[in-house]
């Protein structure tokens, strides 16, 4: 991995996060390149020793920089994936690893544009990658070489943890971990509102809820116990916590989560079919 040339086509928040993780891991700056939308952002990358070009300056920037790359990371929106692949298909090496971070775009869709490239890989990182704590699913094409898969796993391990999965799992992973931070933040939002409704200030509510979540995560990380056991340790028989858990079970929280996940899967299929 340390000798591979890595090109980021699109450097939005996620593309930039993965790039920063790669840099922090010690990857040579001279082996990293990137395309950006603006001249200003390209200039900032160049000032750090990264080869960068702005689409605003050079419309063929993607093709120019991808041509000598070993790993090509597509950091553009789902609707742009096919267009970018069409831009670079005549320039990239047959053994280049082409990595998509876009939701809903299937490997077969990518392969139809670049049939000569066997090392096609779909990934789905989540936003904690921005702080080096991401979870990324890596779904390689059946034709992908083992060293291509290993290099992709190493790349995303630089911003958290990466796990190899099959493509038919990636939409579910997207709903569980890709969208997962939104699940957590939404629950915390409601939790804080409840605290405010019971007389606490917004600042007090935030301190209680966010501190409790952070402390619980640390407790879990430092424990060898399963979630159910840790929960049971807080849930005294006949106590108040037991009533909270019973109420959540009566509301069928698991069923609500499953319904939410199914809606996410439906939307992922629609994106994959080009339905906006």
N, C-alpha and C positions, 0 to 999 in steps of 0.2 A: 504493500500500500504506500510506503514512504517514497517510492520512485514513480508512482502513477501521476499522470497529469489529470487534474480534476477541473471540469468546466461547469460553471453554474449559469444556465440560461434562464434568467429571471432571478432577481435578488430582492424579492419582497421579504416580509418578516420571517417566513419559514426558510426560504433559501439562504437568507443572511445568517439565520441562526445556525444552520448546518455548516455553512462556511466558517463561521466563527468557532464552532466546535472543532472543525478540522484544523484550523489555525492553532487553536489552543492545544491540540494534541501533538503539535510540533511539526506538522506537515510543511514542507518548504514552500514559502510564498511564491517562489518562481515557478512552481508547478501548479498554481491555482490561477484560473481565469474566470471572468464573469462578464455577462452582459447586463446592462441596466437600461432603464427608460430615459434617464436624464443625464446630461453632460456633467452636472454637478456631482452626482453620486459616482459616476465613472471616475471622475478626477480624484475623489476621495480614496477610492480603491487603489488607483495608480500611485497615489502618494504613499501608500503603505507597501508598495512593491508587488501588487497584484495586477496582472494584465487585465485590463477592463476596457470595454467599448460601450458606448451609448447608442441605442437604436436611433435616437434623435439625430445623431451625427452620421451613423452608418447603418442604413437599413439592412445590410447583409451581415451585420455584426455576429448574429448567431452562427451562421455558416462559417465565417472566418475563424472564430475562436473554437468552435466544436471540431474543426478539422483535424487537429493534432491531439485531441483529448483521449485519454483512456477511459475515464468515467465522465459521463455527461448527465448532469442533474437538471431535469426539467422542473423549474420552479414557477411555471406560469399557471394561469387559471385553466380549469378543465376544457373550456371551449377553445383554448388556444393551443392545446397539445398537438392536434393534427396539423395545424398550420405551421407550428415550429418544426415538427418532424419533416414536413415537406420542404422547409427552408434548408435543413441541414442534411437531408438524405443522400445527396450526391457528394458530400464532403467527408462524412464520418467514416472511420475505419470499420471494416466488417466485424472485427473483434471488440470494438468499443462497447462498453457497458452503458446502456441507455436507461436511466432511472427516472421514473415519473413519480411525482408527489401529488398528483391530481386525483381527486375522488371521482369514481364512476367510469373512468376511461379504461377499458379492458385491454389486456395484452394483445388480443387478436386485432383490436383497432389499431394499436401501435404497429403490429407486425404487418398489417396491410399496407402501411406507408413505407416501412423500412424492412422489406422481406429478407434482405441480405444480412440483417443483424440478428444473431441468435441470442445475444445477451440482453434481453429486455426484462426489466424488473419494475414492478409496481410497489410503491411504498406508501405508507400512511403514518406520518409522524403526528404528534400532537403538540399543542402550544407550550407545555412545560419544557420543550426543547430549547425555548428561548432562554431558559435559566439552567440549561444542562441537565434537566431532569425529565426529558421526554421519553415516551414509549413509542416505538416505531415498528409497525408490521412490515415485513419484507416478503413479497410474493414474487418469486422468479418464474419466468417462462420455463417450460419443461426442457427447452433446448439450452438454457443458460448453463455456462460452465461453472464448476464448483469454485474456481478462484474468483469468478465474477460475483458470485453470491457472497463469498467470504469478504471481498472488498467492500461490498455494499453494507454488509452487517457491521464491518469495522467503521465505515463512514458514519453510520447512524449511532453506533455505540459511543461516538465522540460527543453526542449530545444527550446521553441518557442510556437507555437499554433498547436493543433491537432483537426481535424474534422472527424466525423464519416461519411463514405460514403458507397455505395454499391460496390461490387466487379466489376460490369460492368462499374463503373466510374473510377476505379483506373488507367487504362492505360491513360485515358484523363487527369486525375490529374497529372500523371507522366510527361506528355508532357507540361502541363501548369505550374505547380509549381516545379515538380521534375527537369525538364530541364530548368525551368524558369530563374534561374541565368545565364545560358549560353545565353539565348535570350537577357537578359539585357546587359551582358558583350559584346556580339557581336555588339549590336547596339551602345554601348559606344565606342567600337573600331573604328567603321566606322565614328562615330561622331568626334572622335579625329583626324582621318586621314583627314577629311574634313577641320578641323580647321588648321592643318598643311599645307594643300594645299593652304590655303589662307594667308600664311605668318607668322603664329604663330609657335613658337618653340614647340617641343614635350612636354616640361615641362609646357608651357603656355596652350597648348591644354588640357593636363590632368587636370590642375587646373580649367579651365573653365568648362569642361564637367563633371568631377567628383564632383566638387563643386556644379554645377547646379543640378545634380541628387540627391545628398545628401540633398541639400536645399529644393528641390521639395518634396522629401519624408517626410522631417520634416514638411513642410508646410501642406501637405496632412494629416499627423498624428495629427496635431494640429487644423485642420479645421473640421467643420461639413458639408462641401460642397462636392458634388459629383465630380468625375473627370471631367465630361463635363463642369460643372460650373467653376471649377478652370481653365480649359483650356480657356474657353470663357473670363475669366477675363484678360487673357494675350493677347487675340486676338482682337485687336482693328479693327473695321470695316475699310476696305480700307488700312490697315497697312501691314507691312512686314510679321508679324506672320500669318496673314490671307493667304498670298501667300504660305507660307510653308505648312500650313494645306491643302490648296487646291491642292497643288502638291502631297502631300502624299495620299490624297483621290483619285486623278486621277490615281495614280499608283496602286490603290486598295491594300493598305497595309493590310487591314483586310483579303482580299482574299489570300494574300501571307502568312499571319500568319496561316490561315486555312489550306492551302496546306501543310505547314510545320508540323502542328499538325497531319494531316492525315498520313504523312510519318512516324511520330513517332509512331502512333497507329499501322501502318503496321509492323514496326520493333518489337514492343512489342508482337504482335501476333506471329511473327516468333520465337522470343525467347521462348514464351510459348509452341511452337510446337517443340522445341529442334533444331531449325535451326541455331545454332551457335550464 
